[in-house]
Amino acid sequence: NRDTLFSGHPLSEQFLKKLWSLFVSSHYKNSPNDLQLLSDAPAHCIFALLSTPSLEKEGKLDGIPDILCAVQCAIEGGMMSGHVLDQLHKGFRPSGDLIPWTVCEQFQASTFGQLTGIRIVRIAAHPDAQGMGYGTRALELLQKYYEGALINVDEIEEDESATFSKVKKAPVKAKEVAEDTKEGLLKTEVIKPKKGLKPIMQALSKRKPLPTHYLGTSYGITPQLYNFWKKSGFIPVYVRQTLNELTGEHTCVMIKPIQGPTSKEITLTKHMLKRGDTEQSWIE
């Protein structure tokens, strides 16, 4: 729960510290903007593979388990085909929806933007547990979740489709912000730990997943990283021919189709990619 994670509660701060320390230790480039993106971007979420919590540690109860692997994801796609075509014809590429825009632009396949995908922004394993398969296991569980294999229909407490429906809504109007400022809400608000918050974490069995067509990732390609994603069944669809200005590496986009309970089928095979089929090949 984003509100609980950034509420300032001592346990929330402890969990956030563990989470962000994991990302910082496993990634060479981090900035405060990355943390702000996690706190503000409504399409971003965190999945965590946790260890068994200790009942007692140094004489005190320890309610925060260690994070074996953390995955930061971003929901992308779900765009109108007409909007995609209009932007491509004008030569524009709006920010966000990294994988859909890349595939639409490179394959000239506007229908791909209609598909809903989960882009894995970051994945990090605990320094003491690296090379033990926790990253691969986290990806397996993430796929099973979006395929609906982890749902317990008797325990569902939240529908992810309803949670992230706000992402597609229009932004807050400037007039509304001005009214809040006029009333002095922004100046008089007291920043303090909140009460009555929801649990910071939720079991995937109690959460109905968003209908999704694929998992994807975009990263600076190296032999080690490529083998990791390839081992998990991801297929390369695009490799940038020039070096990325920030990483100095060639950016690689990889996708893994998944068959959710309510998703349309997506055709994405090595044979299709080698032939370079048109947009009609993306959806059956």
Secondary structure, DSSP 8 states (H G I E B T S, - for coil): -HHHHTS--HHHHHHHHHHHHHHHHH-S---HHHHHHHHH-TTEEEEEEE----S-BTTB------EEEEEEEEEEE---HHHHHHHHHHT---SS-HHHHHHHHHHT-GGGGGSEEEEEEEEEE-GGGTTTTHHHHHHHHHHHHHTTTT--TTT--EEHHHHGGGGGS----HHHHHHHHHTTHHHH------SS---S---GGGEE----SEEEEEEE--HHHHHHHHHTT-EEEEE-SS--TTTSS-EEEEEEE---TT---B---HHHHHHT--GGGTB-
